[in-house]
Amino acid sequence: MSEHHVGLFFLRSPRIFLRVLCMIENVWNGLLLGALYLACGRNLAVPVIAHAVGDTLDFILIYLGKYPGMR
């Protein structure tokens, strides 16, 4: 499948496109939290707190109706 056809597929299927973006975001977050874990000398508390802060910010944005992708 050429790049043009892939682009048209995602334009026709925005839900699939959003799922792919969510997967990319989750992989990126996992890599960042893993790097944070290693950078802090294998101290698990630091990435756990960072994850909690990120989830709290997401919850606040959802509550305020400002979360990306939500109407």
PyMOL commands that set and color helices and strands:
alter all, ss='L'
color gray80, all
select helices_A, chain A and resi 3-12+14-39+45-64
alter helices_A, ss='H'
color red, helices_A
deselect
rebuild
show_as cartoon
